[in-house]
Amino acid sequence: MTTDDIHGMGPFLTRLGQYAQRVRQTDRAHPWVMDVAVVVLVFALFCLPDLMDGGAFDEDVPRELRDSLTQLPVAGMLALQVGLVLPLLWRRRKPLPAFGAVVTVFVLQWALGVALRADVALLVALFSLALHGRLRQLPWAGGAVLGAMVLVAVRVSAAVSAWVALFFLLSAATAALALGLAVRIRRAQVAGLRERAARLEIERDQRSRLAVATERARVAREMHDIVGHNLSVMITLADAGAYATDVTPHRSKEALLLIGSTGRQALGELRRVLGLLRDATEGHAHEPELSPQPGITDIDALCAGVRAAGLEVVYRTGGNLSALDDGVQLTVHRIVQEALTNTLKHAGADARVHLTIIVEGTRLNVSIQDTGTGRRTAQPSNEEGHGLVGMRERVALYGGSLSAGPAPGGGWAVEATLDLTPRGGAS
């Protein structure tokens, strides 16, 4: 076969595959149609020739074999043919009863010494039992087939050796059984592959939804840190500016300038976050213009904004903070930002804040304690819980711990500890 012949078979194989697909779809929608078609086909190919010949033997059949067999009238022959072929209607729904009915008629037929072409129904029933029945039923079916084939071999032994006849009969039965098992295994493999593909698709969708949820939580945390802190500072400055309008007008102007500066800073950070989201969503090829993530050096600006809002901040550091990686610095910045924001909201006027960031070996300790008298709760509420949850999530990324609650001497304290030990697999 040449390459052109192989290519020429392409359209034929395509049409054959399409035809097989349509047959499978029809079978799933109308299973009885296929069962009836099999019975009609077997009857047309193997029963009608015997009926048309009137049960007469062909001339090429040996005389010894014709003498050992019985010739039935058409009515008796038709009854046996119906008994062999009709049970095939239930070969898929009830394979064992159908096989049993066919074997029973087969044994009865050969006990009477009648040979019929419709005996092929036994092979069809055995194939269907191997394909659709329970595997533990096959040994019993094999024993029944062996007994029936021995009976046939004995009946034809006058014309051919019983061992030769038994060999060919059992070979045909074994082929039917093996073909049924092969199709069964193939169908199981295809079903397993389909199930695996469906499971992988579900897992992929779940991973996608989990990634989206994780990204949403991260963005919500960033937005909360940015908007919450800067708005708190701006509100406090606005209240102070309104109060200073009648007392010290120049302080009111200073408050307005600080509000503008804080608003521009917040707007810049919001543009950075939203720019990342827009570029990730739209799939832009160019790299967005990004500003550096805030770090420990930017905590001075946080403290300055809080001082401008009327609170006294005492900021102290210890250890080599500049050696910390960007992720740790961002985490510390956001923790301090959230704690100072809560202090602005709840500590009250004239409160003092003591902020300490110290590196000790592989541990980094962050302490924010105020002297405010405002009432707060250590458990997150529906309105204010996101900030505390966000701080705990950030600390957990570095194997640390976080505590927030009333300080022993009054006020409120937030204590965070981060583990600076390199993560597994880091070089």
C-alpha positions in Angstrom: 0.0 0.0 0.0 1.5 3.3 -1.1 1.3 6.7 0.7 -1.3 7.9 -1.8 -3.5 5.0 -0.9 -3.2 5.8 2.8 -4.0 9.4 2.2 -6.9 8.4 -0.1 -8.4 6.4 2.8 -8.6 9.5 5.0 -12.0 10.6 3.8 -13.4 7.1 4.1 -12.1 6.7 7.6 -13.5 10.1 8.5 -16.9 9.1 7.2 -16.7 5.8 8.9 -15.9 7.5 12.3 -18.9 9.9 11.8 -21.2 6.9 11.0 -20.0 5.1 14.1 -20.6 8.2 16.2 -24.2 8.5 14.8 -24.8 4.8 15.6 -23.6 5.3 19.2 -25.8 8.3 19.6 -28.8 6.5 18.2 -28.1 3.5 20.5 -28.0 5.7 23.6 -31.2 7.4 22.6 -33.1 4.2 21.5 -31.3 1.1 22.8 -34.1 -1.2 21.6 -33.4 -0.3 18.0 -30.0 -1.8 18.1 -31.2 -5.0 19.9 -33.9 -5.5 17.3 -31.5 -4.8 14.5 -29.1 -7.5 15.8 -31.9 -10.1 16.0 -33.2 -9.2 12.5 -29.7 -9.4 11.1 -29.0 -12.8 12.6 -32.4 -14.2 11.5 -31.8 -12.9 7.9 -28.3 -14.3 7.6 -28.6 -17.6 9.4 -32.2 -18.5 9.7 -33.8 -17.7 6.4 -31.3 -19.9 4.4 -32.4 -23.0 6.4 -36.1 -22.1 6.0 -35.7 -21.5 2.3 -34.0 -24.9 1.9 -36.7 -26.6 3.9 -34.1 -28.1 6.2 -32.4 -30.1 3.4 -28.7 -30.7 3.7 -26.3 -29.4 1.2 -24.8 -31.9 -1.2 -21.3 -31.3 0.0 -22.2 -32.5 3.5 -20.7 -36.0 4.1 -23.2 -38.9 4.0 -22.2 -40.1 7.5 -23.0 -36.7 9.0 -26.4 -36.6 7.2 -27.2 -40.0 8.5 -26.4 -39.0 12.1 -28.5 -35.8 12.1 -32.2 -35.3 12.1 -34.2 -33.3 9.6 -37.1 -31.4 11.1 -40.2 -30.0 9.4 -40.2 -26.2 8.8 -42.4 -25.5 11.8 -40.1 -27.4 14.2 -37.1 -25.7 12.7 -38.7 -22.3 13.0 -39.5 -22.9 16.7 -35.9 -23.8 17.4 -34.6 -20.8 15.5 -36.9 -18.5 17.5 -35.7 -20.0 20.7 -32.1 -19.4 19.7 -32.4 -15.9 18.3 -35.2 -14.2 20.2 -33.4 -14.1 23.6 -30.8 -11.9 22.0 -33.2 -9.0 22.4 -32.2 -9.0 26.1 -28.5 -9.7 25.6 -27.4 -6.3 27.0 -30.0 -5.7 29.7 -30.1 -9.3 31.1 -27.1 -11.0 29.6 -27.1 -14.1 31.9 -30.8 -15.0 31.4 -30.4 -14.5 27.7 -27.3 -16.7 27.5 -29.0 -19.3 29.6 -32.0 -19.4 27.3 -29.8 -19.7 24.2 -27.7 -22.5 25.8 -30.9 -24.4 26.8 -32.3 -24.3 23.3 -28.9 -25.2 21.8 -28.5 -28.3 24.0 -32.1 -29.3 23.3 -31.5 -28.9 19.5 -28.4 -31.0 19.5 -29.9 -33.6 21.8 -32.5 -34.1 19.0 -29.7 -34.3 16.5 -30.6 -31.1 14.6 -28.0 -28.8 13.0 -28.9 -25.2 12.4 -27.1 -22.2 11.1 -28.8 -20.2 13.9 -26.4 -21.8 16.4 -24.3 -18.7 15.9 -26.6 -17.1 18.4 -24.7 -19.0 21.1 -21.5 -17.2 20.2 -23.3 -13.8 20.1 -24.8 -14.5 23.6 -21.4 -15.5 25.0 -19.9 -12.4 23.6 -22.6 -10.2 25.1 -22.2 -12.0 28.5 -18.5 -11.2 28.5 -19.2 -7.6 27.5 -22.2 -6.7 29.7 -22.4 -9.4 32.4 -20.6 -9.9 35.7 -17.1 -11.4 35.4 -17.8 -14.0 38.1 -20.5 -15.4 35.8 -18.0 -16.3 33.1 -16.6 -19.5 34.6 -20.1 -20.9 34.8 -20.9 -19.8 31.3 -17.6 -21.4 30.1 -18.5 -24.7 31.7 -22.0 -24.6 30.1 -20.4 -23.9 26.7 -17.9 -26.7 27.1 -20.7 -29.2 27.9 -22.7 -28.0 24.9 -19.7 -28.3 22.6 -18.9 -31.8 23.8 -22.4 -32.8 22.9 -22.0 -31.3 19.4 -18.6 -33.1 19.0 -20.1 -36.4 19.9 -23.0 -35.9 17.5 -20.7 -35.2 14.5 -18.1 -37.8 15.5 -19.4 -40.1 12.7 -18.1 -37.8 10.1 -15.2 -36.1 11.8 -12.9 -36.8 14.8 -14.6 -35.7 18.0 -11.3 -34.1 19.2 -10.9 -32.1 16.0 -14.6 -30.9 16.1 -14.2 -30.0 19.8 -11.0 -28.0 19.0 -12.6 -25.9 16.4 -15.9 -25.4 18.3 -14.0 -24.3 21.5 -11.8 -22.0 19.4 -14.8 -20.2 18.1 -16.3 -19.9 21.6 -12.9 -18.7 23.0 -12.7 -16.1 20.2 -16.2 -14.8 21.1 -15.3 -14.7 24.8 -12.0 -12.9 24.2 -13.5 -10.4 21.9 -16.2 -9.5 24.4 -13.6 -9.1 27.2 -11.4 -6.9 24.9 -14.3 -4.6 24.0 -15.2 -4.5 27.7 -11.6 -3.5 28.7 -11.5 -0.9 26.0 -14.7 0.7 27.1 -13.6 0.8 30.7 -10.4 2.5 29.6 -12.2 5.1 27.6 -14.7 5.7 30.4 -11.7 6.1 32.8 -10.1 8.6 30.5 -13.3 10.6 30.2 -13.8 10.6 34.0 -10.2 11.7 34.5 -10.6 14.5 31.9 -13.8 15.6 33.6 -12.2 15.5 37.0 -9.2 17.5 35.7 -11.5 20.1 34.2 -13.3 20.4 37.5 -10.0 20.8 39.3 -8.8 23.4 36.8 -12.0 25.4 37.3 -11.6 25.1 41.1 -8.0 26.3 40.9 -9.0 29.2 38.7 -11.8 30.2 41.2 -9.4 29.8 44.1 -6.8 31.9 42.3 -9.4 34.6 41.6 -10.6 34.5 45.3 -7.0 34.8 46.5 -6.3 37.7 44.2 -9.5 39.4 45.3 -8.6 39.0 48.9 -5.1 40.4 48.3 -6.5 43.4 46.4 -9.1 44.0 49.0 -6.4 44.0 51.7 -4.2 46.4 49.7 -7.2 48.7 49.1 -8.2 48.6 52.8 -4.6 49.5 53.9 -4.3 52.3 51.4 -7.8 53.9 51.6 -8.4 53.2 55.3 -5.2 54.8 56.5 -5.2 57.8 54.2 -8.9 58.6 54.7 -8.5 58.3 58.5 -5.6 60.9 58.3 -7.6 63.1 56.0 -10.7 63.0 58.2 -8.7 63.8 61.3 -6.9 66.7 59.5 -10.2 68.0 58.2 -11.7 68.0 61.7 -8.6 69.7 63.1 -8.7 72.3 60.3 -12.3 73.1 60.9 -11.6 73.6 64.6 -8.6 75.8 63.9 -10.4 78.1 61.4 -11.7 80.2 64.3 -8.7 79.9 66.6 -5.6 79.8 64.5 -6.4 80.3 60.7 -2.8 79.6 59.7 -3.1 76.1 61.2 -6.2 75.6 59.1 -4.3 76.3 55.9 -1.6 73.9 57.0 -4.2 71.2 57.6 -5.7 71.7 54.1 -2.2 71.4 52.5 -1.6 68.1 54.4 -5.0 66.8 53.3 -4.1 67.5 49.7 -0.7 65.8 50.1 -2.3 62.8 51.8 -4.9 62.6 49.1 -2.4 62.7 46.3 -0.4 60.0 48.0 -3.4 57.8 48.3 -4.4 58.4 44.7 -1.0 57.4 43.5 -1.1 54.1 45.4 -4.6 53.4 44.2 -3.5 54.0 40.6 -0.6 51.6 41.1 -2.9 48.8 42.4 -5.6 49.5 39.8 -3.0 49.7 37.1 -1.8 46.2 38.0 -5.3 44.9 37.8 -6.1 46.5 34.5 -2.9 45.2 32.8 -3.5 41.7 34.2 -7.1 41.7 33.0 -6.6 43.3 29.6 -3.3 41.4 28.9 -1.3 44.4 27.8 2.0 43.5 26.3 3.8 46.6 27.7 5.0 46.7 31.3 3.0 49.2 33.5 4.9 52.1 35.1 5.1 51.0 38.7 6.3 52.8 41.8 8.2 50.8 44.4 6.2 49.0 47.1 6.3 50.9 50.4 8.9 49.6 52.9 10.3 50.4 56.3 11.8 53.7 55.1 8.3 54.9 54.3 7.2 54.5 57.9 8.7 57.9 58.7 6.1 59.4 56.3 3.3 57.5 58.0 4.4 58.8 61.4 4.6 62.3 60.0 1.1 62.1 58.7 -0.2 60.9 62.1 1.7 63.6 63.9 0.1 66.1 61.6 -3.3 64.7 62.5 -2.6 65.6 66.2 -1.1 62.4 67.7 2.4 62.2 69.2 4.4 59.3 67.7 7.6 58.0 69.2 9.4 55.8 66.7 12.3 53.6 67.6 14.2 51.0 65.5 16.9 48.4 66.2 18.9 46.0 64.1 19.8 45.9 60.5 16.4 46.8 58.9 17.9 47.7 55.5 18.9 44.1 55.0 15.2 42.9 55.1 13.7 41.8 51.8 11.0 43.7 50.1 8.2 41.3 51.1 9.1 41.6 54.8 9.3 45.4 54.6 5.9 45.6 52.9 4.4 43.4 55.6 5.8 45.6 58.4 4.7 48.8 56.6 1.1 47.5 56.3 1.0 46.3 59.9 2.2 49.7 61.2 -0.2 51.5 58.8 -3.2 49.5 60.0 -2.3 50.0 63.7 -1.8 53.7 63.3 -5.1 54.0 61.4 -6.9 52.3 64.3 -5.1 54.6 66.7 -6.4 57.6 64.8 -9.9 56.2 64.9 -10.1 55.1 68.5 -7.3 56.5 70.7 -8.8 59.9 71.2 -7.1 63.4 71.3 -3.7 63.9 72.9 -2.8 60.2 72.7 0.7 59.1 72.4 1.9 56.2 70.2 5.1 54.2 70.9 6.3 52.4 67.7 9.2 50.0 67.9 10.7 47.8 65.1 13.6 45.6 66.2 15.5 42.8 64.4 16.9 40.2 66.8 18.6 37.3 65.0 16.0 35.6 62.9 13.1 37.3 64.5 11.6 40.7 63.7 9.4 42.3 66.4 7.0 45.1 65.8 5.2 46.8 68.7 2.6 49.6 68.4 1.2 50.8 71.8 -0.8 53.9 72.4 -2.1 55.6 75.5 -5.5 56.3 74.2 -8.7 55.8 76.2 -11.0 54.9 73.3 -12.9 51.6 73.7 -12.0 48.9 71.2 -12.5 45.1 70.9 -9.9 42.5 70.1 -12.4 40.6 68.0 -13.0 41.9 64.5 -16.4 43.3 63.9 -18.2 43.3 60.5 -17.0 46.9 59.8 -13.4 46.8 61.2 -12.4 43.2 61.1 -10.8 43.2 57.7 -7.8 45.2 58.9 -7.0 42.8 61.8 -7.6 39.7 59.5 -5.3 41.3 56.9 -2.6 41.8 59.5 -2.9 38.2 60.7 -2.7 36.9 57.1 0.4 38.9 56.4 2.2 37.8 59.6 1.2 34.1 58.8 3.0 34.3 55.5 6.3 34.6 57.5 5.4 32.0 60.2 4.9 34.7 62.8 2.3 35.6 65.3 0.1 38.7 66.0 -1.7 39.8 69.2 -3.9 42.9 69.6 -5.6 43.9 72.8 -5.7 46.3 75.8 -2.2 47.2 77.1 -1.5 46.6 80.8 -0.9 50.2 81.6 -3.9 51.4 79.6 -4.4 52.1 75.9 -4.1 49.5 73.1 -1.2 47.4 72.0 -0.4 45.5 68.8 2.5 43.0 68.9 3.7 41.2 65.8 6.6 38.8 65.4 7.9 37.6 62.0 10.3 34.7 61.4 13.1 35.8 59.1 14.5 32.2 58.6 14.7 31.6 54.8 11.8 29.5 53.5 12.4 25.9 52.3 14.1 25.7 48.9 15.6 29.2 49.2 19.1 29.5 48.0 
